[in-house]
Amino acid sequence: MNKLGKLNMCFILACLVSFFTVRAQERKAPAYPLITHNPNFSIWSMTDQLNASTTRHWTDADHSLLGLISVDGHLYRFLGQEEPNYKSILPTAEEQPYTVQYTEVKPDGNWLSASYQADGWKSGTAPIGDDEKQVKTLWKSDAIWVRRTFQVDDPQTINELFLKLNHDDNVEVFLNGKKIYQKTGWTNSFEYLPIDKNDLNAGENQLAIYLRNTAGGRYLDFGLVDRLKESGPKVELAVQKDVEITATRTIYNFQAGKIDLKLSFTSPLLLDDLKLLSRPVSYISYQVKSNDGKQHAVKVFLSASTNIAVYKPSQEVLAEKYETADMSILKAGTTEQPVLQKGADDMRIDWGYFYVASPKKDAVRQFVSSGAEAIDLFRKDGAAVAKLKGTSLALNTIIPFGTVGKKEVERFVELGYDEVFAIQYFNNNLRPWWNNSGTETFENQLAAAATDYQRVMDKCIAFDRAVYAGAVKSGGEGYAHLTTLAYRQSIAAHTLVKSPENELLWLSKENNSGGFINTVDVTYPSAPLYLIYNPELLKGMLNGIFYFSESGKYPHPWAAHDLGTYPKANGQTYGEPMPVEESGNMIILTAAITKVQRDGSYARKHWKTLTDWVDYLVNEGFDPKTQLCTDDFAGHLARNANLSVKAIVGIACYAQMADAIGELETAKKYRAIAEQMVPKWMEMADAGDHYALTFDDKNTWSQKYNLIWDKVLGLNLFPQEVYNKEIKYYLTKQNKFGIPLDSRKAYTKNDWILWTATFAPTRAEFEALVQPVYKHALQTTSRVPLNDFYDANTGVRENFKARSVVGGFYMKMLLDKLTKK
């Protein structure tokens, strides 16, 4: 073994030792999936202890689920956190209109002084900002100075004083001339910031704010609130013993005094069952038993916030309780119901209806309340309120277990969301798949979910075991854990609908990276998961892009980047094309479908379009001009060697499809073109012990993750020496949390690392490359649904979260499936 080989082997052994050290840690995920169906209905716990934080939507907005258990009258909280009870001292604009003085010119003198003469300042109504639809006073300059005067009779009557603030972006806040808060950056919703009530005067007071815009939008709304004291007996914390994450379930075990509680969140996202996959209903299961051998009186409480059905907590909702023949149901939705009117990245749905339901046979008691009153009403065993209108209400369910002993008792509650209309597709409003006919009711869906409960749970348990066992066989336990974390996250970034042309559409939202719908270079990395478990869903990701071109709506000779901004798929909204990237992606993925299904009919259906795209790759793909690729955050790049690989592989994929549909001369022609490009690529990219980032700079390097399809699809284009050389080089470039994307910066993409690792020549090298990604999932300080773009040294996310691209973690399993390893 040469010196470099010894160093590589030592590095691999060190990584494997570290791998087993990481396994012993308690953390299982950066964020824990609870309710996961689509970009709108997606609730997570961002802490390792389920009762250490409020549950949240993937965008980080509070989507509170609160769970308590009563054991012989003693209350224990196991899920979420109690909602603080605030009393308004100085209202924000969402509560009532108010006016401020403001100027966009830097003021002279001490503008913070109560005696300051604000000559020349303007008067305006809050909120202030640059979105005419959202604000009362327009502000479009780089900076603004704001003053608001108010009265307080007696500050000492305040319990705890908080600044309630929503700002975009850099802010400094002063109370009576004293700086009380400063932040660089912006918020997406109100934050409650503790301040000293002794800084208030009895009588007149002044809040003054300096706000500076450095990027993006502008916004300001602010006020003061008093956090009121809690009333009633103290609620204790249940002790979380452990947590387990499987493909479809997240399972917690708690001790609540003399009772053990097993709490399971199940989103039955079984990809081979579209009826079940499309039903937006999750189960929360409760299994309780005595831990001291004695009998105990037990009841469980679930309080779900109506904020799950709003874009902003200030929106008014109507919440109600009713019954059907088999189900007890709580339902909430905004009174406004602005169906499909909003499209953005940082968005929550504010149309349709959120449901909490339980079988009537379990004799649950349900009621509606304000969020702050929910726990007190549980103490009093419920209330008679069945309908309520307001903001931030609570849907409450009390689940009686009666007297519980050593024998385990199980109950479940269902959480569901009816979007009514889910997607706008070229100006047609489409219903969700489960109600494509428009004749189904959500009550029927809830009843069917209850009837199916045991069957669905059995299927999920069996599926979870099979997925994990297959992943362990392919890549080891660390790899299996990553694929488990990726499963629900990837699926829940999509929505299933049927097009007016009667085609399946499985449309992604580009979460936290633009909010685009059906982005091709997001489909591309996510594809392995769907190729394994249901290739029809991958077709559903490609169908809309093919339609866009074949209908003449997108008249370019290359594939489009996206179909719009979620949930509106009316045409590309990304700023510029990625011609080689997206054309290569579409051809490669169509070839993958053909290979997996052993059927060329899908390729034949779109053959003219595929031919246009492959001819573009032949002419422009080998030595690409300056353009973006999927890693657009890195900027434009010319002569990109990895993008060239995509073009070469794409051309060979077209040849493979031509062979599959009997176009033998065409297959021979394009196969020859691809083969002729390979030695040229090797020569132009050769940088000694590796291949360069760009053909014209041999002092660079990059991950050539696009090579993996050569292996997976059995194209046999690139000689093994290319893979050997690259992997050996990557192992010398490892950082704590993975290989950087390329030589320009320390950031990386974990989906691409797992693709790169998949063409490693040995299992040991594969695990050595995967182990830092596994470590990142367990150690990153970025507590968000699995982040795919982060600093490889620090593990801190650069951007992105909750994206579908982590479906790419299944690439090794796909390779093994197609090569029967």
Secondary structure in CASP SS format (residue, H / E / C, confidence):
PFRMAT SS
TARGET T0000
AUTHOR 0000-0000-0000
METHOD secondary structure of the structure
MODEL  1
M C 1.00
N C 1.00
K H 1.00
L H 1.00
G H 1.00
K H 1.00
L H 1.00
N H 1.00
M H 1.00
C H 1.00
F H 1.00
I H 1.00
L H 1.00
A H 1.00
C H 1.00
L H 1.00
V H 1.00
S H 1.00
F H 1.00
F H 1.00
T H 1.00
V H 1.00
R H 1.00
A C 1.00
Q C 1.00
E C 1.00
R C 1.00
K C 1.00
A C 1.00
P C 1.00
A C 1.00
Y E 1.00
P E 1.00
L E 1.00
I E 1.00
T E 1.00
H C 1.00
N C 1.00
P C 1.00
N C 1.00
F C 1.00
S E 1.00
I E 1.00
W E 1.00
S E 1.00
M C 1.00
T C 1.00
D C 1.00
Q C 1.00
L C 1.00
N C 1.00
A C 1.00
S C 1.00
T C 1.00
T C 1.00
R E 1.00
H E 1.00
W C 1.00
T C 1.00
D C 1.00
A C 1.00
D E 1.00
H C 1.00
S C 1.00
L E 1.00
L E 1.00
G E 1.00
L E 1.00
I E 1.00
S E 1.00
V E 1.00
D C 1.00
G C 1.00
H E 1.00
L E 1.00
Y E 1.00
R E 1.00
F E 1.00
L E 1.00
G C 1.00
Q C 1.00
E C 1.00
E C 1.00
P C 1.00
N C 1.00
Y E 1.00
K E 1.00
S E 1.00
I E 1.00
L E 1.00
P C 1.00
T C 1.00
A C 1.00
E C 1.00
E C 1.00
Q C 1.00
P C 1.00
Y C 1.00
T E 1.00
V E 1.00
Q E 1.00
Y E 1.00
T E 1.00
E C 1.00
V C 1.00
K C 1.00
P C 1.00
D C 1.00
G C 1.00
N C 1.00
W C 1.00
L C 1.00
S C 1.00
A C 1.00
S C 1.00
Y C 1.00
Q C 1.00
A C 1.00
D C 1.00
G C 1.00
W C 1.00
K E 1.00
S E 1.00
G E 1.00
T E 1.00
A C 1.00
P C 1.00
I E 1.00
G E 1.00
D C 1.00
D C 1.00
E C 1.00
K C 1.00
Q C 1.00
V C 1.00
K C 1.00
T E 1.00
L E 1.00
W C 1.00
K C 1.00
S C 1.00
D C 1.00
A E 1.00
I E 1.00
W E 1.00
V E 1.00
R E 1.00
R E 1.00
T E 1.00
F E 1.00
Q E 1.00
V E 1.00
D C 1.00
D C 1.00
P H 1.00
Q H 1.00
T H 1.00
I C 1.00
N C 1.00
E E 1.00
L E 1.00
F E 1.00
L E 1.00
K E 1.00
L E 1.00
N E 1.00
H E 1.00
D E 1.00
D C 1.00
N E 1.00
V E 1.00
E E 1.00
V E 1.00
F E 1.00
L E 1.00
N C 1.00
G C 1.00
K E 1.00
K E 1.00
I E 1.00
Y E 1.00
Q E 1.00
K E 1.00
T C 1.00
G C 1.00
W C 1.00
T C 1.00
N C 1.00
S C 1.00
F C 1.00
E E 1.00
Y E 1.00
L E 1.00
P E 1.00
I E 1.00
D C 1.00
K H 1.00
N H 1.00
D H 1.00
L C 1.00
N C 1.00
A C 1.00
G E 1.00
E E 1.00
N E 1.00
Q E 1.00
L E 1.00
A E 1.00
I E 1.00
Y E 1.00
L E 1.00
R E 1.00
N C 1.00
T C 1.00
A C 1.00
G C 1.00
G C 1.00
R C 1.00
Y E 1.00
L E 1.00
D E 1.00
F E 1.00
G E 1.00
L E 1.00
V E 1.00
D E 1.00
R E 1.00
L C 1.00
K C 1.00
E C 1.00
S C 1.00
G C 1.00
P C 1.00
K C 1.00
V C 1.00
E E 1.00
L E 1.00
A C 1.00
V E 1.00
Q E 1.00
K E 1.00
D E 1.00
V E 1.00
E E 1.00
I E 1.00
T C 1.00
A C 1.00
T C 1.00
R E 1.00
T E 1.00
I E 1.00
Y E 1.00
N E 1.00
F E 1.00
Q E 1.00
A E 1.00
G C 1.00
K C 1.00
I E 1.00
D E 1.00
L E 1.00
K E 1.00
L E 1.00
S E 1.00
F E 1.00
T E 1.00
S C 1.00
P C 1.00
L C 1.00
L C 1.00
L C 1.00
D C 1.00
D C 1.00
L H 1.00
K H 1.00
L H 1.00
L H 1.00
S H 1.00
R C 1.00
P C 1.00
V E 1.00
S E 1.00
Y E 1.00
I E 1.00
S E 1.00
Y E 1.00
Q E 1.00
V E 1.00
K E 1.00
S E 1.00
N C 1.00
D C 1.00
G C 1.00
K C 1.00
Q C 1.00
H E 1.00
A E 1.00
V E 1.00
K E 1.00
V E 1.00
F E 1.00
L E 1.00
S E 1.00
A E 1.00
S E 1.00
T H 1.00
N H 1.00
I H 1.00
A H 1.00
V C 1.00
Y C 1.00
K C 1.00
P C 1.00
S C 1.00
Q C 1.00
E C 1.00
V E 1.00
L E 1.00
A E 1.00
E E 1.00
K E 1.00
Y E 1.00
E E 1.00
T C 1.00
A C 1.00
D C 1.00
M E 1.00
S E 1.00
I E 1.00
L E 1.00
K E 1.00
A E 1.00
G E 1.00
T E 1.00
T C 1.00
E C 1.00
Q C 1.00
P C 1.00
V C 1.00
L C 1.00
Q C 1.00
K C 1.00
G C 1.00
A C 1.00
D C 1.00
D C 1.00
M C 1.00
R C 1.00
I C 1.00
D C 1.00
W C 1.00
G C 1.00
Y E 1.00
F E 1.00
Y E 1.00
V E 1.00
A E 1.00
S E 1.00
P E 1.00
K H 1.00
K H 1.00
D H 1.00
A C 1.00
V C 1.00
R E 1.00
Q E 1.00
F E 1.00
V E 1.00
S E 1.00
S E 1.00
G C 1.00
A C 1.00
E C 1.00
A H 1.00
I H 1.00
D H 1.00
L H 1.00
F H 1.00
R H 1.00
K C 1.00
D C 1.00
G C 1.00
A C 1.00
A C 1.00
V C 1.00
A C 1.00
K E 1.00
L E 1.00
K E 1.00
G E 1.00
T C 1.00
S C 1.00
L E 1.00
A E 1.00
L E 1.00
N E 1.00
T E 1.00
I E 1.00
I E 1.00
P E 1.00
F E 1.00
G E 1.00
T E 1.00
V E 1.00
G C 1.00
K C 1.00
K C 1.00
E C 1.00
V E 1.00
E E 1.00
R E 1.00
F E 1.00
V E 1.00
E E 1.00
L E 1.00
G E 1.00
Y E 1.00
D E 1.00
E C 1.00
V C 1.00
F C 1.00
A C 1.00
I E 1.00
Q E 1.00
Y E 1.00
F C 1.00
N C 1.00
N E 1.00
N E 1.00
L E 1.00
R C 1.00
P C 1.00
W H 1.00
W H 1.00
N H 1.00
N C 1.00
S C 1.00
G C 1.00
T C 1.00
E C 1.00
T C 1.00
F H 1.00
E H 1.00
N H 1.00
Q H 1.00
L H 1.00
A H 1.00
A H 1.00
A H 1.00
A H 1.00
T H 1.00
D C 1.00
Y H 1.00
Q H 1.00
R H 1.00
V H 1.00
M H 1.00
D H 1.00
K H 1.00
C H 1.00
I H 1.00
A H 1.00
F H 1.00
D H 1.00
R H 1.00
A H 1.00
V H 1.00
Y H 1.00
A H 1.00
G H 1.00
A H 1.00
V H 1.00
K H 1.00
S H 1.00
G H 1.00
G C 1.00
E H 1.00
G H 1.00
Y H 1.00
A H 1.00
H H 1.00
L H 1.00
T H 1.00
T H 1.00
L H 1.00
A H 1.00
Y H 1.00
R H 1.00
Q H 1.00
S H 1.00
I H 1.00
A C 1.00
A C 1.00
H E 1.00
T E 1.00
L E 1.00
V E 1.00
K E 1.00
S C 1.00
P C 1.00
E C 1.00
N C 1.00
E C 1.00
L E 1.00
L E 1.00
W E 1.00
L E 1.00
S E 1.00
K E 1.00
E C 1.00
N C 1.00
N C 1.00
S C 1.00
G C 1.00
G C 1.00
F E 1.00
I E 1.00
N C 1.00
T C 1.00
V H 1.00
D H 1.00
V H 1.00
T H 1.00
Y H 1.00
P H 1.00
S H 1.00
A H 1.00
P H 1.00
L H 1.00
Y H 1.00
L H 1.00
I H 1.00
Y H 1.00
N C 1.00
P H 1.00
E H 1.00
L H 1.00
L H 1.00
K H 1.00
G H 1.00
M H 1.00
L H 1.00
N H 1.00
G H 1.00
I H 1.00
F H 1.00
Y H 1.00
F H 1.00
S H 1.00
E H 1.00
S C 1.00
G C 1.00
K C 1.00
Y C 1.00
P C 1.00
H C 1.00
P C 1.00
W C 1.00
A C 1.00
A C 1.00
H C 1.00
D C 1.00
L C 1.00
G E 1.00
T E 1.00
Y C 1.00
P C 1.00
K E 1.00
A E 1.00
N C 1.00
G C 1.00
Q C 1.00
T C 1.00
Y C 1.00
G C 1.00
E C 1.00
P C 1.00
M C 1.00
P H 1.00
V H 1.00
E H 1.00
E H 1.00
S H 1.00
G H 1.00
N H 1.00
M H 1.00
I H 1.00
I H 1.00
L H 1.00
T H 1.00
A H 1.00
A H 1.00
I H 1.00
T H 1.00
K H 1.00
V H 1.00
Q H 1.00
R C 1.00
D C 1.00
G C 1.00
S H 1.00
Y H 1.00
A H 1.00
R H 1.00
K H 1.00
H C 1.00
W H 1.00
K H 1.00
T H 1.00
L H 1.00
T H 1.00
D H 1.00
W H 1.00
V H 1.00
D H 1.00
Y H 1.00
L H 1.00
V H 1.00
N H 1.00
E H 1.00
G C 1.00
F C 1.00
D C 1.00
P C 1.00
K C 1.00
T C 1.00
Q E 1.00
L C 1.00
C C 1.00
T C 1.00
D C 1.00
D H 1.00
F H 1.00
A H 1.00
G C 1.00
H C 1.00
L E 1.00
A C 1.00
R C 1.00
N E 1.00
A H 1.00
N H 1.00
L H 1.00
S H 1.00
V H 1.00
K H 1.00
A H 1.00
I H 1.00
V H 1.00
G H 1.00
I H 1.00
A H 1.00
C H 1.00
Y H 1.00
A H 1.00
Q H 1.00
M H 1.00
A H 1.00
D H 1.00
A H 1.00
I C 1.00
G C 1.00
E C 1.00
L H 1.00
E H 1.00
T H 1.00
A H 1.00
K H 1.00
K H 1.00
Y H 1.00
R H 1.00
A H 1.00
I H 1.00
A H 1.00
E H 1.00
Q H 1.00
M H 1.00
V H 1.00
P H 1.00
K H 1.00
W H 1.00
M H 1.00
E H 1.00
M H 1.00
A H 1.00
D E 1.00
A C 1.00
G C 1.00
D C 1.00
H C 1.00
Y E 1.00
A C 1.00
L C 1.00
T E 1.00
F C 1.00
D C 1.00
D E 1.00
K C 1.00
N C 1.00
T C 1.00
W C 1.00
S E 1.00
Q C 1.00
K C 1.00
Y H 1.00
N H 1.00
L H 1.00
I H 1.00
W H 1.00
D H 1.00
K H 1.00
V H 1.00
L C 1.00
G C 1.00
L C 1.00
N C 1.00
L C 1.00
F C 1.00
P C 1.00
Q H 1.00
E H 1.00
V H 1.00
Y H 1.00
N H 1.00
K H 1.00
E H 1.00
I H 1.00
K H 1.00
Y H 1.00
Y H 1.00
L H 1.00
T C 1.00
K C 1.00
Q C 1.00
N E 1.00
K C 1.00
F C 1.00
G E 1.00
I C 1.00
P C 1.00
L C 1.00
D E 1.00
S C 1.00
R C 1.00
K C 1.00
A C 1.00
Y E 1.00
T E 1.00
K E 1.00
N H 1.00
D H 1.00
W H 1.00
I H 1.00
L H 1.00
W H 1.00
T H 1.00
A H 1.00
T H 1.00
F C 1.00
A C 1.00
P C 1.00
T C 1.00
R H 1.00
A H 1.00
E H 1.00
F H 1.00
E H 1.00
A H 1.00
L H 1.00
V H 1.00
Q H 1.00
P H 1.00
V H 1.00
Y H 1.00
K H 1.00
H H 1.00
A H 1.00
L H 1.00
Q H 1.00
T C 1.00
T C 1.00
S C 1.00
R C 1.00
V C 1.00
P C 1.00
L C 1.00
N C 1.00
D C 1.00
F E 1.00
Y E 1.00
D E 1.00
A C 1.00
N C 1.00
T C 1.00
G C 1.00
V C 1.00
R E 1.00
E E 1.00
N E 1.00
F C 1.00
K C 1.00
A C 1.00
R C 1.00
S H 1.00
V H 1.00
V H 1.00
G H 1.00
G H 1.00
F H 1.00
Y H 1.00
M H 1.00
K H 1.00
M H 1.00
L H 1.00
L H 1.00
D H 1.00
K H 1.00
L H 1.00
T H 1.00
K C 1.00
K C 1.00
END
